[in-house]
Amino acid sequence: MWSLEDARPASLTWLLLAFAYQVGSRTGCFNIVVHSIIKHNVQRENEMPVAVVTSEHHREELKTLPGAFVVVREMTYGERLNRSGLAGAMKILKDTKSDYAGEISMETQRLTLWDFANLVVEHNLEDTDGRTLNFKNEQDVRKLNSRIGDEVGQLIDKWNSFEDVEEGN
């Protein structure tokens, strides 16, 4: 059975042209219909690809905790720039007594806490009291089992890592 959803744009054009010719011979609107079809096809050919982050979220089941899930969103380029600014705030001092590892570790924690607070939009993870964890609260993120926290972090990276996209191509 033929349906409008199955039809290709080119076949629809010819179908509409045939219909317009029959109708146009009686009503004089053939040219209007033809011009509308041509304009529609030109607009379709000139459409530009969407280059912004859509509101699409990615639901992922956790392997480390059966029945648990997180919903991760992709960050915008502006958020990526902001996040890079957070990472760029690391101070590398020339003083030989400075603890570089300590400073880098502090910044990594700050970035991870930002990721959890801003990129996990939904989850079903609870504490021992049955209260849903709030990833905008640093203490709740720190309470997570390390395997679960690592997996959630990997899922955030999966949907927000440009390097992974390039490797897939």
PALUM-346097 format. One line per 5 residues: number of its first residue (from 0); their letters; for each residue x negated, y, z of N, C-alpha, C, O, CB. Coordinates in nm, 3 decimals. Glycine has a CB too. Layout:
N
NUM) A) X Y Z X Y Z X Y Z X Y Z X Y Z ~ ...
This chain:
169
0) MWSLE) -0.084 -0.117 0.000 0.000 0.000 0.000 -0.089 0.124 0.000 -0.186 0.129 0.075 0.096 0.000 0.121 ~ -0.059 0.221 -0.080 -0.136 0.344 -0.092 -0.097 0.439 0.021 0.021 0.455 0.053 -0.113 0.411 -0.229 ~ -0.199 0.503 0.080 -0.168 0.604 0.182 -0.257 0.724 0.160 -0.363 0.714 0.097 -0.187 0.547 0.326 ~ -0.215 0.837 0.210 -0.288 0.961 0.194 -0.423 0.953 0.264 -0.520 1.012 0.216 -0.208 1.078 0.249 ~ -0.432 0.881 0.376 -0.557 0.871 0.449 -0.663 0.794 0.370 -0.783 0.821 0.384 -0.534 0.805 0.582
5) DARPA) -0.619 0.699 0.288 -0.712 0.617 0.211 -0.760 0.684 0.084 -0.859 0.640 0.025 -0.648 0.486 0.178 ~ -0.694 0.786 0.042 -0.725 0.849 -0.086 -0.852 0.931 -0.078 -0.878 0.998 0.022 -0.609 0.937 -0.132 ~ -0.930 0.926 -0.182 -1.049 1.009 -0.192 -1.009 1.148 -0.239 -0.908 1.163 -0.307 -1.154 0.945 -0.287 ~ -1.089 1.251 -0.205 -1.054 1.386 -0.248 -1.041 1.399 -0.400 -0.953 1.471 -0.449 -1.158 1.484 -0.199 ~ -1.127 1.331 -0.475 -1.120 1.342 -0.621 -0.989 1.284 -0.674 -0.926 1.343 -0.762 -1.239 1.270 -0.686
10) SLTWL) -0.946 1.170 -0.620 -0.821 1.112 -0.668 -0.702 1.197 -0.626 -0.603 1.204 -0.698 -0.805 0.969 -0.615 ~ -0.711 1.261 -0.510 -0.605 1.352 -0.468 -0.596 1.470 -0.562 -0.487 1.516 -0.596 -0.628 1.400 -0.324 ~ -0.710 1.520 -0.605 -0.711 1.633 -0.698 -0.636 1.597 -0.826 -0.553 1.674 -0.873 -0.855 1.675 -0.730 ~ -0.666 1.480 -0.883 -0.600 1.440 -1.007 -0.451 1.414 -0.984 -0.368 1.446 -1.069 -0.666 1.315 -1.065 ~ -0.419 1.358 -0.869 -0.279 1.334 -0.838 -0.203 1.467 -0.827 -0.093 1.481 -0.881 -0.266 1.254 -0.708
15) LLAFA) -0.263 1.563 -0.757 -0.199 1.693 -0.743 -0.191 1.767 -0.877 -0.093 1.836 -0.904 -0.274 1.778 -0.642 ~ -0.294 1.752 -0.959 -0.290 1.815 -1.092 -0.175 1.759 -1.175 -0.104 1.834 -1.242 -0.424 1.794 -1.165 ~ -0.158 1.626 -1.171 -0.049 1.565 -1.248 0.086 1.615 -1.197 0.175 1.648 -1.275 -0.055 1.411 -1.240 ~ 0.100 1.621 -1.065 0.224 1.670 -1.005 0.245 1.817 -1.041 0.355 1.858 -1.076 0.221 1.652 -0.852 ~ 0.138 1.897 -1.033 0.149 2.039 -1.062 0.187 2.062 -1.208 0.261 2.155 -1.239 0.018 2.111 -1.030
20) YQVGS) 0.136 1.978 -1.297 0.169 1.993 -1.438 0.318 1.970 -1.460 0.383 2.045 -1.533 0.086 1.897 -1.524 ~ 0.371 1.865 -1.395 0.514 1.838 -1.411 0.597 1.950 -1.350 0.692 1.998 -1.411 0.551 1.703 -1.346 ~ 0.561 1.992 -1.230 0.636 2.098 -1.164 0.613 2.231 -1.236 0.705 2.309 -1.255 0.595 2.110 -1.015 ~ 0.489 2.253 -1.276 0.453 2.380 -1.340 0.522 2.401 -1.473 0.550 2.515 -1.511 0.305 2.388 -1.360 ~ 0.549 2.294 -1.544 0.614 2.310 -1.672 0.757 2.361 -1.655 0.816 2.419 -1.747 0.614 2.178 -1.749
25) RTGCF) 0.813 2.339 -1.533 0.948 2.384 -1.507 0.951 2.515 -1.429 1.044 2.595 -1.446 1.024 2.278 -1.433 ~ 0.851 2.538 -1.344 0.859 2.653 -1.255 0.753 2.758 -1.281 0.763 2.869 -1.228 0.850 2.609 -1.114 ~ 0.651 2.728 -1.358 0.548 2.826 -1.390 0.443 2.842 -1.280 0.372 2.943 -1.280 0.610 2.957 -1.417 ~ 0.432 2.747 -1.186 0.332 2.762 -1.078 0.211 2.673 -1.100 0.131 2.655 -1.008 0.396 2.729 -0.943 ~ 0.196 2.617 -1.217 0.084 2.527 -1.245 -0.051 2.593 -1.218 -0.138 2.533 -1.154 0.089 2.480 -1.390
30) NIVVH) -0.069 2.715 -1.265 -0.198 2.784 -1.246 -0.228 2.809 -1.098 -0.343 2.798 -1.056 -0.198 2.916 -1.322 ~ -0.128 2.841 -1.021 -0.149 2.865 -0.878 -0.197 2.738 -0.810 -0.290 2.741 -0.729 -0.020 2.916 -0.812 ~ -0.134 2.625 -0.842 -0.172 2.497 -0.781 -0.314 2.460 -0.823 -0.393 2.418 -0.739 -0.073 2.386 -0.821 ~ -0.347 2.475 -0.951 -0.480 2.440 -1.000 -0.586 2.528 -0.933 -0.690 2.478 -0.891 -0.487 2.455 -1.154 ~ -0.561 2.655 -0.924 -0.658 2.745 -0.860 -0.675 2.711 -0.712 -0.786 2.720 -0.659 -0.614 2.891 -0.875
35) SIIKH) -0.568 2.673 -0.646 -0.577 2.634 -0.505 -0.661 2.508 -0.489 -0.741 2.498 -0.395 -0.437 2.612 -0.446 ~ -0.643 2.413 -0.578 -0.721 2.288 -0.572 -0.869 2.317 -0.597 -0.955 2.268 -0.524 -0.668 2.186 -0.675 ~ -0.898 2.396 -0.697 -1.037 2.429 -0.728 -1.101 2.503 -0.612 -1.213 2.472 -0.573 -1.046 2.514 -0.857 ~ -1.031 2.600 -0.556 -1.083 2.677 -0.442 -1.110 2.584 -0.324 -1.213 2.597 -0.258 -0.985 2.789 -0.402 ~ -1.017 2.492 -0.296 -1.034 2.399 -0.185 -1.157 2.311 -0.207 -1.235 2.290 -0.113 -0.908 2.311 -0.169
40) NVQRE) -1.177 2.260 -0.329 -1.292 2.175 -0.357 -1.424 2.253 -0.347 -1.523 2.199 -0.298 -1.279 2.113 -0.496 ~ -1.426 2.378 -0.392 -1.547 2.461 -0.382 -1.578 2.487 -0.235 -1.694 2.482 -0.195 -1.530 2.595 -0.459 ~ -1.477 2.516 -0.155 -1.499 2.539 -0.011 -1.555 2.413 0.055 -1.643 2.423 0.140 -1.369 2.582 0.058 ~ -1.505 2.297 0.019 -1.552 2.171 0.076 -1.698 2.148 0.040 -1.776 2.104 0.125 -1.465 2.052 0.027 ~ -1.738 2.178 -0.084 -1.876 2.158 -0.127 -1.971 2.255 -0.057 -2.088 2.224 -0.039 -1.888 2.175 -0.278
45) NEMPV) -1.921 2.372 -0.018 -2.006 2.473 0.043 -2.006 2.468 0.196 -2.069 2.553 0.259 -1.962 2.608 -0.002 ~ -1.938 2.371 0.256 -1.933 2.364 0.401 -2.074 2.341 0.456 -2.153 2.266 0.398 -1.838 2.251 0.448 ~ -2.103 2.405 0.565 -2.234 2.394 0.629 -2.225 2.292 0.742 -2.120 2.277 0.805 -2.282 2.531 0.682 ~ -2.335 2.222 0.769 -2.333 2.127 0.880 -2.326 2.199 1.015 -2.381 2.308 1.030 -2.458 2.036 0.875 ~ -2.260 2.138 1.110 -2.247 2.195 1.244 -2.381 2.181 1.316 -2.438 2.072 1.322 -2.132 2.125 1.324
50) AVVTS) -2.430 2.291 1.372 -2.563 2.292 1.433 -2.560 2.322 1.582 -2.663 2.356 1.640 -2.650 2.392 1.364 ~ -2.445 2.311 1.643 -2.436 2.339 1.786 -2.400 2.210 1.859 -2.346 2.116 1.800 -2.330 2.450 1.815 ~ -2.430 2.208 1.988 -2.394 2.092 2.068 -2.243 2.090 2.084 -2.182 2.189 2.124 -2.466 2.096 2.207 ~ -2.185 1.977 2.053 -2.042 1.962 2.069 -2.013 1.919 2.213 -2.105 1.892 2.290 -1.984 1.860 1.968 ~ -1.889 1.914 2.247 -1.853 1.875 2.383 -1.851 1.724 2.401 -1.794 1.673 2.497 -1.716 1.933 2.420
55) EHHRE) -1.913 1.653 2.308 -1.917 1.507 2.316 -2.003 1.464 2.435 -2.116 1.510 2.452 -1.972 1.447 2.185 ~ -1.948 1.374 2.515 -2.020 1.320 2.629 -2.048 1.173 2.604 -1.978 1.106 2.528 -1.939 1.339 2.761 ~ -2.152 1.123 2.668 -2.194 0.985 2.645 -2.180 0.906 2.774 -2.252 0.929 2.871 -2.340 0.980 2.593 ~ -2.087 0.813 2.775 -2.064 0.728 2.893 -2.157 0.608 2.885 -2.162 0.539 2.783 -1.912 0.682 2.904 ~ -2.230 0.585 2.991 -2.326 0.475 2.996 -2.300 0.391 3.121 -2.289 0.443 3.231 -2.471 0.528 2.995
60) ELKTL) -2.291 0.260 3.102 -2.279 0.167 3.214 -2.419 0.145 3.271 -2.516 0.131 3.196 -2.212 0.031 3.170 ~ -2.429 0.142 3.403 -2.560 0.121 3.467 -2.590 -0.028 3.476 -2.506 -0.107 3.517 -2.563 0.186 3.607 ~ -2.711 -0.064 3.438 -2.755 -0.204 3.447 -2.797 -0.238 3.590 -2.787 -0.352 3.633 -2.872 -0.230 3.350 ~ -2.843 -0.137 3.663 -2.892 -0.160 3.798 -2.781 -0.172 3.901 -2.806 -0.215 4.013 -2.985 -0.050 3.838 ~ -2.660 -0.136 3.865 -2.547 -0.143 3.958 -2.420 -0.177 3.878 -2.355 -0.088 3.824 -2.529 -0.008 4.037
65) PGAFV) -2.386 -0.306 3.871 -2.268 -0.347 3.793 -2.142 -0.271 3.836 -2.116 -0.255 3.955 -2.246 -0.498 3.807 ~ -2.066 -0.226 3.737 -1.943 -0.152 3.762 -1.964 -0.002 3.773 -1.868 0.074 3.775 -1.878 -0.202 3.887 ~ -2.089 0.041 3.779 -2.118 0.184 3.791 -2.141 0.243 3.652 -2.186 0.174 3.560 -2.243 0.207 3.882 ~ -2.110 0.372 3.639 -2.132 0.441 3.513 -2.169 0.587 3.540 -2.143 0.641 3.647 -2.006 0.433 3.423 ~ -2.231 0.647 3.440 -2.253 0.792 3.440 -2.213 0.843 3.303 -2.222 0.772 3.203 -2.402 0.828 3.473
70) VVREM) -2.170 0.968 3.299 -2.139 1.034 3.173 -2.239 1.148 3.161 -2.244 1.239 3.245 -1.989 1.086 3.167 ~ -2.320 1.142 3.054 -2.427 1.239 3.033 -2.391 1.326 2.914 -2.335 1.279 2.816 -2.564 1.167 3.011 ~ -2.424 1.453 2.925 -2.404 1.542 2.810 -2.539 1.587 2.758 -2.640 1.582 2.828 -2.316 1.664 2.849 ~ -2.538 1.632 2.634 -2.659 1.685 2.573 -2.673 1.832 2.610 -2.574 1.905 2.616 -2.657 1.667 2.419 ~ -2.795 1.875 2.634 -2.816 2.017 2.666 -2.826 2.098 2.538 -2.865 2.046 2.433 -2.943 2.036 2.753
75) TYGER) -2.791 2.222 2.548 -2.803 2.313 2.434 -2.949 2.357 2.420 -3.030 2.334 2.510 -2.709 2.437 2.450 ~ -2.981 2.420 2.309 -3.116 2.469 2.290 -3.149 2.576 2.394 -3.262 2.583 2.443 -3.133 2.526 2.148 ~ -3.051 2.658 2.428 -3.071 2.759 2.532 -3.104 2.696 2.666 -3.190 2.744 2.739 -2.947 2.847 2.545 ~ -3.034 2.588 2.698 -3.065 2.516 2.823 -3.203 2.454 2.817 -3.276 2.452 2.916 -2.960 2.407 2.850 ~ -3.240 2.402 2.699 -3.374 2.343 2.684 -3.481 2.451 2.705 -3.583 2.426 2.768 -3.389 2.278 2.543
80) LNRSG) -3.456 2.571 2.650 -3.551 2.680 2.671 -3.560 2.718 2.819 -3.669 2.740 2.872 -3.510 2.803 2.588 ~ -3.444 2.725 2.884 -3.440 2.755 3.027 -3.516 2.649 3.107 -3.593 2.682 3.197 -3.295 2.766 3.077 ~ -3.493 2.524 3.073 -3.560 2.413 3.142 -3.710 2.418 3.117 -3.789 2.395 3.208 -3.503 2.277 3.095 ~ -3.748 2.449 2.994 -3.891 2.464 2.964 -3.953 2.577 3.044 -4.068 2.569 3.087 -3.913 2.488 2.814 ~ -3.874 2.682 3.064 -3.921 2.792 3.147 -3.945 2.748 3.290 -4.040 2.793 3.355 -3.822 2.906 3.144
85) LAGAM) -3.857 2.660 3.341 -3.878 2.606 3.475 -4.008 2.526 3.480 -4.084 2.535 3.577 -3.760 2.518 3.517 ~ -4.031 2.447 3.377 -4.153 2.366 3.373 -4.275 2.454 3.353 -4.383 2.424 3.406 -4.146 2.261 3.262 ~ -4.259 2.562 3.276 -4.371 2.652 3.250 -4.410 2.735 3.370 -4.514 2.802 3.369 -4.338 2.742 3.136 ~ -4.329 2.732 3.473 -4.358 2.810 3.593 -4.467 2.745 3.677 -4.510 2.801 3.778 -4.234 2.828 3.676 ~ -4.513 2.626 3.636 -4.619 2.561 3.711 -4.744 2.648 3.709 -4.782 2.701 3.605 -4.648 2.421 3.654
90) KILKD) -4.807 2.661 3.824 -4.927 2.743 3.835 -5.048 2.652 3.840 -5.061 2.566 3.927 -4.921 2.833 3.961 ~ -5.134 2.672 3.746 -5.260 2.599 3.746 -5.366 2.698 3.791 -5.402 2.791 3.719 -5.293 2.537 3.605 ~ -5.414 2.676 3.908 -5.513 2.766 3.968 -5.654 2.717 3.939 -5.677 2.597 3.925 -5.491 2.778 4.120 ~ -5.747 2.811 3.929 -5.885 2.776 3.902 -5.961 2.740 4.029 -6.074 2.694 4.024 -5.955 2.890 3.830 ~ -5.899 2.762 4.140 -5.961 2.733 4.268 -5.984 2.582 4.280 -5.892 2.504 4.258 -5.874 2.784 4.384
95) TKSDY) -6.105 2.542 4.313 -6.137 2.400 4.323 -6.068 2.333 4.441 -6.060 2.210 4.446 -6.287 2.381 4.335 ~ -6.017 2.411 4.535 -5.949 2.354 4.651 -5.800 2.333 4.626 -5.731 2.277 4.711 -5.969 2.444 4.772 ~ -5.749 2.374 4.512 -5.606 2.362 4.483 -5.568 2.216 4.458 -5.647 2.137 4.407 -5.567 2.447 4.359 ~ -5.448 2.184 4.496 -5.395 2.050 4.475 -5.304 2.053 4.352 -5.184 2.079 4.364 -5.317 1.999 4.601 ~ -5.361 2.028 4.232 -5.284 2.032 4.108 -5.171 1.931 4.109 -5.059 1.961 4.067 -5.374 2.008 3.987
100) AGEIS) -5.198 1.811 4.157 -5.098 1.706 4.156 -4.978 1.746 4.241 -4.864 1.718 4.204 -5.158 1.574 4.207 ~ -5.001 1.810 4.352 -4.892 1.853 4.439 -4.804 1.955 4.372 -4.681 1.949 4.383 -4.946 1.909 4.567 ~ -4.864 2.051 4.301 -4.786 2.154 4.232 -4.706 2.094 4.118 -4.589 2.129 4.099 -4.878 2.264 4.180 ~ -4.766 2.004 4.041 -4.697 1.941 3.929 -4.582 1.855 3.981 -4.473 1.855 3.923 -4.795 1.856 3.844 ~ -4.606 1.784 4.089 -4.502 1.699 4.148 -4.383 1.783 4.193 -4.268 1.742 4.173 -4.558 1.620 4.266
105) METQR) -4.407 1.899 4.253 -4.299 1.986 4.298 -4.216 2.033 4.180 -4.093 2.037 4.189 -4.355 2.106 4.375 ~ -4.280 2.069 4.071 -4.207 2.116 3.952 -4.130 2.003 3.886 -4.018 2.024 3.838 -4.305 2.178 3.851 ~ -4.186 1.883 3.884 -4.116 1.768 3.827 -3.990 1.738 3.905 -3.886 1.708 3.847 -4.208 1.645 3.824 ~ -3.998 1.747 4.038 -3.879 1.727 4.121 -3.773 1.831 4.090 -3.655 1.799 4.079 -3.916 1.733 4.270 ~ -3.815 1.956 4.074 -3.720 2.063 4.045 -3.650 2.040 3.911 -3.530 2.062 3.900 -3.792 2.199 4.045
110) LTLWD) -3.725 1.995 3.810 -3.666 1.967 3.679 -3.569 1.849 3.687 -3.462 1.853 3.626 -3.776 1.938 3.576 ~ -3.606 1.746 3.760 -3.519 1.629 3.775 -3.389 1.667 3.846 -3.282 1.625 3.804 -3.590 1.517 3.852 ~ -3.398 1.746 3.951 -3.278 1.791 4.022 -3.190 1.876 3.931 -3.067 1.867 3.937 -3.317 1.870 4.149 ~ -3.252 1.960 3.846 -3.176 2.041 3.749 -3.103 1.949 3.651 -2.986 1.971 3.621 -3.271 2.138 3.673 ~ -3.173 1.846 3.601 -3.112 1.752 3.506 -2.990 1.685 3.566 -2.884 1.681 3.503 -3.215 1.646 3.464
115) FANLV) -3.003 1.631 3.687 -2.891 1.563 3.752 -2.774 1.659 3.774 -2.658 1.623 3.750 -2.935 1.501 3.886 ~ -2.804 1.780 3.819 -2.698 1.877 3.851 -2.626 1.927 3.726 -2.506 1.956 3.733 -2.757 1.994 3.926 ~ -2.695 1.938 3.615 -2.638 2.002 3.497 -2.601 1.908 3.383 -2.518 1.944 3.299 -2.733 2.102 3.446 ~ -2.659 1.790 3.376 -2.638 1.704 3.260 -2.555 1.579 3.289 -2.507 1.515 3.196 -2.769 1.662 3.205 ~ -2.537 1.544 3.416 -2.446 1.433 3.451 -2.311 1.497 3.483 -2.296 1.563 3.586 -2.501 1.347 3.573
120) VEHNL) -2.214 1.476 3.395 -2.086 1.544 3.411 -1.982 1.461 3.485 -1.881 1.514 3.533 -2.033 1.580 3.276 ~ -2.006 1.331 3.494 -1.912 1.244 3.564 -1.985 1.115 3.602 -2.077 1.072 3.532 -1.786 1.214 3.477 ~ -1.944 1.055 3.712 -1.997 0.925 3.754 -1.904 0.866 3.858 -1.812 0.933 3.906 -2.142 0.938 3.809 ~ -1.929 0.741 3.894 -1.849 0.677 3.999 -1.937 0.626 4.112 -1.905 0.525 4.174 -1.767 0.562 3.940 ~ -2.046 0.694 4.140 -2.141 0.653 4.243 -2.102 0.713 4.377 -2.071 0.832 4.387 -2.284 0.695 4.206
125) EDTDG) -2.104 0.630 4.479 -2.063 0.673 4.613 -2.173 0.643 4.714 -2.263 0.564 4.689 -1.932 0.604 4.655 ~ -2.163 0.709 4.831 -2.252 0.675 4.941 -2.187 0.565 5.026 -2.079 0.516 4.991 -2.284 0.800 5.028 ~ -2.249 0.527 5.135 -2.198 0.417 5.217 -2.065 0.449 5.282 -1.993 0.357 5.323 -2.298 0.380 5.322 ~ -2.031 0.576 5.294 -1.904 0.617 5.354 -1.790 0.622 5.252 -1.677 0.656 5.288 -1.919 0.753 5.419 ~ -1.818 0.588 5.126 -1.715 0.592 5.022 -1.695 0.730 4.961 -1.599 0.751 4.887 -1.586 0.543 5.078
130) RTLNF) -1.783 0.824 4.992 -1.775 0.960 4.938 -1.850 0.964 4.805 -1.964 0.917 4.795 -1.834 1.065 5.040 ~ -1.786 1.021 4.703 -1.852 1.035 4.573 -1.970 1.130 4.586 -1.959 1.238 4.644 -1.752 1.087 4.465 ~ -2.084 1.087 4.533 -2.205 1.169 4.540 -2.189 1.293 4.453 -2.130 1.288 4.346 -2.328 1.088 4.497 ~ -2.244 1.404 4.501 -2.241 1.530 4.429 -2.384 1.558 4.380 -2.471 1.592 4.460 -2.188 1.648 4.520 ~ -2.406 1.543 4.249 -2.541 1.559 4.196 -2.587 1.703 4.193 -2.703 1.730 4.162 -2.548 1.501 4.057
135) KNEQD) -2.500 1.796 4.225 -2.543 1.936 4.240 -2.603 1.958 4.378 -2.662 2.063 4.405 -2.423 2.032 4.217 ~ -2.588 1.860 4.465 -2.642 1.865 4.600 -2.772 1.783 4.603 -2.771 1.663 4.578 -2.538 1.810 4.705 ~ -2.881 1.849 4.632 -3.014 1.786 4.631 -3.020 1.664 4.722 -3.081 1.564 4.687 -3.120 1.887 4.672 ~ -2.958 1.672 4.839 -2.962 1.560 4.934 -2.892 1.436 4.877 -2.937 1.324 4.899 -2.898 1.600 5.067 ~ -2.784 1.456 4.803 -2.713 1.342 4.743 -2.799 1.275 4.637 -2.799 1.152 4.626 -2.580 1.388 4.683
140) VRKLN) -2.870 1.352 4.559 -2.958 1.294 4.456 -3.071 1.217 4.525 -3.107 1.108 4.481 -3.016 1.405 4.363 ~ -3.125 1.272 4.630 -3.236 1.207 4.702 -3.191 1.078 4.771 -3.274 0.991 4.795 -3.294 1.304 4.805 ~ -3.063 1.062 4.803 -3.010 0.942 4.866 -3.006 0.822 4.773 -3.005 0.708 4.818 -2.872 0.968 4.919 ~ -3.005 0.847 4.642 -2.989 0.738 4.545 -3.095 0.631 4.562 -3.211 0.659 4.595 -2.994 0.794 4.404 ~ -3.054 0.508 4.540 -3.149 0.397 4.530 -3.246 0.432 4.418 -3.204 0.484 4.314 -3.076 0.259 4.504
145) SRIGD) -3.374 0.405 4.436 -3.474 0.450 4.337 -3.451 0.387 4.200 -3.472 0.453 4.098 -3.614 0.417 4.386 ~ -3.409 0.260 4.195 -3.385 0.197 4.065 -3.268 0.264 3.993 -3.273 0.285 3.872 -3.356 0.046 4.082 ~ -3.163 0.298 4.068 -3.046 0.365 4.010 -3.084 0.505 3.965 -3.047 0.548 3.855 -2.929 0.370 4.112 ~ -3.158 0.578 4.048 -3.203 0.712 4.011 -3.289 0.712 3.886 -3.275 0.798 3.799 -3.280 0.775 4.126 ~ -3.380 0.613 3.878 -3.465 0.601 3.759 -3.382 0.573 3.634 -3.407 0.631 3.528 -3.568 0.489 3.778
150) EVGQL) -3.282 0.485 3.647 -3.199 0.453 3.530 -3.118 0.574 3.485 -3.109 0.601 3.366 -3.105 0.336 3.562 ~ -3.061 0.647 3.581 -2.984 0.767 3.545 -3.077 0.868 3.477 -3.039 0.929 3.377 -2.917 0.831 3.670 ~ -3.197 0.884 3.530 -3.295 0.974 3.468 -3.331 0.932 3.326 -3.345 1.017 3.238 -3.421 0.980 3.553 ~ -3.345 0.802 3.304 -3.374 0.752 3.170 -3.258 0.777 3.074 -3.280 0.806 2.957 -3.406 0.603 3.175 ~ -3.136 0.765 3.124 -3.019 0.791 3.040 -3.010 0.939 3.003 -2.974 0.974 2.891 -2.890 0.746 3.110
155) IDKWN) -3.044 1.026 3.098 -3.048 1.169 3.069 -3.152 1.195 2.961 -3.126 1.270 2.866 -3.081 1.252 3.198 ~ -3.269 1.133 2.975 -3.375 1.150 2.874 -3.333 1.093 2.739 -3.366 1.150 2.634 -3.504 1.082 2.921 ~ -3.262 0.981 2.741 -3.217 0.918 2.616 -3.136 1.015 2.532 -3.153 1.021 2.410 -3.135 0.793 2.645 ~ -3.046 1.091 2.595 -2.957 1.180 2.522 -3.013 1.321 2.506 -2.951 1.405 2.440 -2.824 1.187 2.591 ~ -3.129 1.349 2.565 -3.183 1.485 2.560 -3.329 1.489 2.519 -3.396 1.590 2.541 -3.166 1.552 2.692
160) SFEDV) -3.379 1.383 2.462 -3.518 1.379 2.421 -3.528 1.386 2.269 -3.482 1.296 2.199 -3.586 1.253 2.474 ~ -3.588 1.491 2.219 -3.605 1.510 2.075 -3.698 1.404 2.017 -3.680 1.362 1.903 -3.659 1.651 2.045 ~ -3.796 1.361 2.094 -3.892 1.262 2.044 -3.823 1.131 2.010 -3.858 1.068 1.910 -4.002 1.238 2.148 ~ -3.725 1.090 2.091 -3.653 0.965 2.065 -3.575 0.973 1.935 -3.564 0.874 1.863 -3.560 0.931 2.181 ~ -3.520 1.090 1.904 -3.443 1.107 1.780 -3.535 1.091 1.659 -3.498 1.027 1.561 -3.374 1.246 1.777
165) EEGN) -3.655 1.149 1.666 -3.749 1.139 1.554 -3.795 0.997 1.531 -3.809 0.954 1.416 -3.869 1.228 1.579 ~ -3.818 0.921 1.639 -3.865 0.783 1.626 -3.759 0.697 1.560 -3.792 0.603 1.487 -3.902 0.725 1.762 ~ -3.631 0.726 1.585 -3.522 0.648 1.528 -3.507 0.667 1.379 -3.448 0.581 1.313 -3.394 0.684 1.595 ~ -3.558 0.778 1.323 -3.544 0.806 1.179 -3.646 0.733 1.098 -3.648 0.746 0.975 -3.554 0.953 1.152
